[in-house]
């Protein structure tokens, strides 16, 4: 299970990736992929420490810090939506300005699985 700080780190990093408007350098993509493997292998603490280091890369730094500030500012303890159905298909298109709000709604247990899938396939993009 992720603590609050780790949850903020992971959410902010994923938001920063979504907001990219140009491809990441290959070396950075490979490092992100390695973090996905670390998460998949249960090395959560090491992986999140590594994400903090990677977030300082010039390509991600501004987006990551903006996302992190927004998440921390908007964070409120909320009851999970009992109607949450991750397998539901045909979701409406989400405007880019709402991505941060959606990231806050993802339950922490699901966030790890989403991060693993995203970070492991980053090289395919």
Secondary structure, 3 states (H helix, E strand, C coil): CCCHHHHHHHHHHHHHHHCCCCCCCHHHHHHHHHHHHHHHCCCHHHHHHHHHHHCCCCCCHHHHHHHHHHHHHHCCCCCCCCCCCCCCCCCCCCCHHHHHHHHHHCCHHHHHHHHHHHHHCHHHC
